[in-house]
């Protein structure tokens, strides 16, 4: 059984389940310039980001 979650990429509902879940590394968040950008966007270290199938496909490059 799946669950509904909002995609952080496009705000659509991920159903039956998110395609990709990832979490910001505290070390990355504290040391990388992008950590400040992400903080300005409202994210915090340790936040879990949820992506639907379409956003996950756009984000990842082919292997």
VMD Tcl script that builds the backbone (N, CA, C; Angstrom):
set m [mol new atoms 189]
animate dup $m
set s [atomselect $m all]
$s set {name element resname resid chain x y z} {
  {N N UNK 1 A 0.839 -1.170 0.000}
  {CA C UNK 1 A 0.000 0.000 0.000}
  {C C UNK 1 A 0.890 1.240 0.000}
  {N N UNK 2 A 0.551 2.216 -0.821}
  {CA C UNK 2 A 1.332 3.434 -0.921}
  {C C UNK 2 A 0.844 4.501 0.041}
  {N N UNK 3 A 1.425 5.650 -0.082}
  {CA C UNK 3 A 0.994 6.794 0.715}
  {C C UNK 3 A 1.135 8.044 -0.135}
  {N N UNK 4 A 0.437 9.070 0.227}
  {CA C UNK 4 A 0.481 10.315 -0.528}
  {C C UNK 4 A 1.487 11.267 0.106}
  {N N UNK 5 A 2.274 11.897 -0.720}
  {CA C UNK 5 A 3.233 12.904 -0.266}
  {C C UNK 5 A 3.324 13.970 -1.344}
  {N N UNK 6 A 3.627 15.183 -0.962}
  {CA C UNK 6 A 3.797 16.258 -1.934}
  {C C UNK 6 A 5.226 16.259 -2.455}
  {N N UNK 7 A 5.358 16.434 -3.773}
  {CA C UNK 7 A 6.674 16.509 -4.403}
  {C C UNK 7 A 7.285 17.877 -4.114}
  {N N UNK 8 A 8.544 17.887 -3.664}
  {CA C UNK 8 A 9.243 19.143 -3.414}
  {C C UNK 8 A 9.714 19.801 -4.706}
  {N N UNK 9 A 9.630 19.087 -5.820}
  {CA C UNK 9 A 10.050 19.653 -7.101}
  {C C UNK 9 A 8.952 20.390 -7.830}
  {N N UNK 10 A 7.729 19.853 -7.773}
  {CA C UNK 10 A 6.638 20.453 -8.553}
  {C C UNK 10 A 5.338 20.600 -7.770}
  {N N UNK 11 A 5.319 20.192 -6.521}
  {CA C UNK 11 A 4.142 20.291 -5.642}
  {C C UNK 11 A 2.988 19.366 -6.021}
  {N N UNK 12 A 3.219 18.432 -6.947}
  {CA C UNK 12 A 2.166 17.462 -7.246}
  {C C UNK 12 A 2.145 16.405 -6.146}
  {N N UNK 13 A 1.093 15.600 -6.125}
  {CA C UNK 13 A 0.987 14.524 -5.141}
  {C C UNK 13 A 1.689 13.291 -5.695}
  {N N UNK 14 A 2.596 12.727 -4.928}
  {CA C UNK 14 A 3.303 11.502 -5.316}
  {C C UNK 14 A 2.426 10.323 -4.907}
  {N N UNK 15 A 1.797 9.687 -5.860}
  {CA C UNK 15 A 0.942 8.548 -5.547}
  {C C UNK 15 A 1.179 7.475 -6.581}
  {N N UNK 16 A 1.370 6.244 -6.238}
  {CA C UNK 16 A 1.114 5.642 -4.941}
  {C C UNK 16 A 2.221 5.865 -3.921}
  {N N UNK 17 A 3.383 6.342 -4.373}
  {CA C UNK 17 A 4.488 6.618 -3.438}
  {C C UNK 17 A 5.492 7.522 -4.139}
  {N N UNK 18 A 6.325 8.240 -3.387}
  {CA C UNK 18 A 7.377 9.050 -4.009}
  {C C UNK 18 A 8.375 8.164 -4.752}
  {N N UNK 19 A 8.958 8.707 -5.810}
  {CA C UNK 19 A 9.973 7.965 -6.551}
  {C C UNK 19 A 11.330 8.055 -5.869}
  {N N UNK 20 A 11.594 9.186 -5.227}
  {CA C UNK 20 A 12.914 9.402 -4.646}
  {C C UNK 20 A 12.794 10.207 -3.360}
  {N N UNK 21 A 13.446 9.720 -2.323}
  {CA C UNK 21 A 13.566 10.446 -1.057}
  {C C UNK 21 A 15.050 10.637 -0.796}
  {N N UNK 22 A 15.450 11.836 -0.425}
  {CA C UNK 22 A 16.851 12.067 -0.085}
  {C C UNK 22 A 16.914 13.035 1.084}
  {N N UNK 23 A 18.043 13.037 1.750}
  {CA C UNK 23 A 18.190 13.864 2.941}
  {C C UNK 23 A 19.467 14.688 2.821}
  {N N UNK 24 A 19.386 15.970 3.197}
  {CA C UNK 24 A 20.563 16.825 3.163}
  {C C UNK 24 A 21.543 16.409 4.250}
  {N N UNK 25 A 22.781 16.209 3.861}
  {CA C UNK 25 A 23.849 15.896 4.804}
  {C C UNK 25 A 24.157 17.140 5.632}
  {N N UNK 26 A 24.211 17.006 6.965}
  {CA C UNK 26 A 24.570 18.160 7.793}
  {C C UNK 26 A 25.922 18.763 7.402}
  {N N UNK 27 A 26.906 17.920 7.077}
  {CA C UNK 27 A 28.228 18.422 6.692}
  {C C UNK 27 A 28.139 19.259 5.422}
  {N N UNK 28 A 27.414 18.757 4.416}
  {CA C UNK 28 A 27.220 19.515 3.174}
  {C C UNK 28 A 26.518 20.836 3.459}
  {N N UNK 29 A 25.460 20.764 4.243}
  {CA C UNK 29 A 24.649 21.947 4.525}
  {C C UNK 29 A 25.471 23.023 5.235}
  {N N UNK 30 A 26.388 22.611 6.096}
  {CA C UNK 30 A 27.187 23.567 6.878}
  {C C UNK 30 A 28.399 24.104 6.127}
  {N N UNK 31 A 28.930 23.344 5.152}
  {CA C UNK 31 A 30.196 23.733 4.531}
  {C C UNK 31 A 30.080 24.187 3.078}
  {N N UNK 32 A 29.071 23.764 2.358}
  {CA C UNK 32 A 28.942 24.120 0.943}
  {C C UNK 32 A 28.197 25.448 0.783}
  {N N UNK 33 A 28.592 26.229 -0.224}
  {CA C UNK 33 A 27.885 27.480 -0.513}
  {C C UNK 33 A 26.406 27.222 -0.777}
  {N N UNK 34 A 26.111 26.094 -1.390}
  {CA C UNK 34 A 24.713 25.763 -1.682}
  {C C UNK 34 A 23.889 25.566 -0.422}
  {N N UNK 35 A 24.534 25.254 0.687}
  {CA C UNK 35 A 23.807 25.124 1.950}
  {C C UNK 35 A 23.085 26.415 2.293}
  {N N UNK 36 A 23.758 27.546 2.078}
  {CA C UNK 36 A 23.139 28.844 2.328}
  {C C UNK 36 A 21.992 29.123 1.378}
  {N N UNK 37 A 22.175 28.739 0.123}
  {CA C UNK 37 A 21.111 28.916 -0.872}
  {C C UNK 37 A 19.898 28.086 -0.479}
  {N N UNK 38 A 20.142 26.833 -0.091}
  {CA C UNK 38 A 19.040 25.959 0.318}
  {C C UNK 38 A 18.351 26.489 1.571}
  {N N UNK 39 A 19.123 27.038 2.502}
  {CA C UNK 39 A 18.535 27.626 3.710}
  {C C UNK 39 A 17.642 28.805 3.339}
  {N N UNK 40 A 18.098 29.623 2.381}
  {CA C UNK 40 A 17.283 30.746 1.913}
  {C C UNK 40 A 15.993 30.268 1.247}
  {N N UNK 41 A 16.028 29.050 0.707}
  {CA C UNK 41 A 14.837 28.469 0.075}
  {C C UNK 41 A 13.904 27.832 1.102}
  {N N UNK 42 A 14.327 27.797 2.364}
  {CA C UNK 42 A 13.479 27.257 3.418}
  {C C UNK 42 A 13.831 25.862 3.894}
  {N N UNK 43 A 14.909 25.285 3.351}
  {CA C UNK 43 A 15.324 23.950 3.765}
  {C C UNK 43 A 16.278 24.041 4.946}
  {N N UNK 44 A 16.356 22.957 5.702}
  {CA C UNK 44 A 17.266 22.868 6.842}
  {C C UNK 44 A 18.074 21.586 6.731}
  {N N UNK 45 A 19.236 21.564 7.407}
  {CA C UNK 45 A 20.038 20.337 7.387}
  {C C UNK 45 A 19.207 19.203 7.961}
  {N N UNK 46 A 19.325 18.043 7.344}
  {CA C UNK 46 A 18.563 16.884 7.793}
  {C C UNK 46 A 17.182 16.778 7.180}
  {N N UNK 47 A 16.711 17.837 6.474}
  {CA C UNK 47 A 15.398 17.755 5.830}
  {C C UNK 47 A 15.387 16.635 4.800}
  {N N UNK 48 A 14.262 15.969 4.680}
  {CA C UNK 48 A 14.071 14.964 3.644}
  {C C UNK 48 A 13.342 15.613 2.477}
  {N N UNK 49 A 13.874 15.416 1.282}
  {CA C UNK 49 A 13.279 15.947 0.063}
  {C C UNK 49 A 12.576 14.799 -0.647}
  {N N UNK 50 A 11.372 15.062 -1.116}
  {CA C UNK 50 A 10.540 14.068 -1.778}
  {C C UNK 50 A 10.355 14.467 -3.235}
  {N N UNK 51 A 10.610 13.534 -4.157}
  {CA C UNK 51 A 10.417 13.813 -5.575}
  {C C UNK 51 A 9.497 12.784 -6.212}
  {N N UNK 52 A 8.622 13.269 -7.105}
  {CA C UNK 52 A 7.759 12.379 -7.880}
  {C C UNK 52 A 8.595 11.750 -8.998}
  {N N UNK 53 A 8.015 10.848 -9.734}
  {CA C UNK 53 A 8.733 10.174 -10.812}
  {C C UNK 53 A 9.255 11.125 -11.872}
  {N N UNK 54 A 8.431 12.091 -12.297}
  {CA C UNK 54 A 8.861 13.042 -13.328}
  {C C UNK 54 A 10.033 13.891 -12.857}
  {N N UNK 55 A 9.962 14.407 -11.639}
  {CA C UNK 55 A 11.051 15.244 -11.115}
  {C C UNK 55 A 12.316 14.424 -10.882}
  {N N UNK 56 A 12.175 13.195 -10.424}
  {CA C UNK 56 A 13.343 12.332 -10.228}
  {C C UNK 56 A 14.020 12.062 -11.566}
  {N N UNK 57 A 13.226 11.833 -12.606}
  {CA C UNK 57 A 13.771 11.573 -13.935}
  {C C UNK 57 A 14.494 12.798 -14.480}
  {N N UNK 58 A 13.941 13.987 -14.268}
  {CA C UNK 58 A 14.590 15.224 -14.725}
  {C C UNK 58 A 15.869 15.503 -13.941}
  {N N UNK 59 A 15.910 15.116 -12.675}
  {CA C UNK 59 A 17.044 15.419 -11.805}
  {C C UNK 59 A 18.234 14.505 -12.063}
  {N N UNK 60 A 17.977 13.238 -12.299}
  {CA C UNK 60 A 19.050 12.261 -12.456}
  {C C UNK 60 A 19.490 12.162 -13.906}
  {N N UNK 61 A 20.785 12.014 -14.121}
  {CA C UNK 61 A 21.289 11.817 -15.474}
  {C C UNK 61 A 21.335 10.320 -15.770}
  {N N UNK 62 A 21.291 9.935 -17.039}
  {CA C UNK 62 A 21.374 8.511 -17.382}
  {C C UNK 62 A 22.706 7.919 -16.940}
  {N N UNK 63 A 22.672 6.656 -16.551}
  {CA C UNK 63 A 23.903 5.949 -16.153}
  {C C UNK 63 A 24.644 5.491 -17.373}
}
mol reanalyze $m
mol bondsrecalc $m
mol representation Tube
mol addrep $m
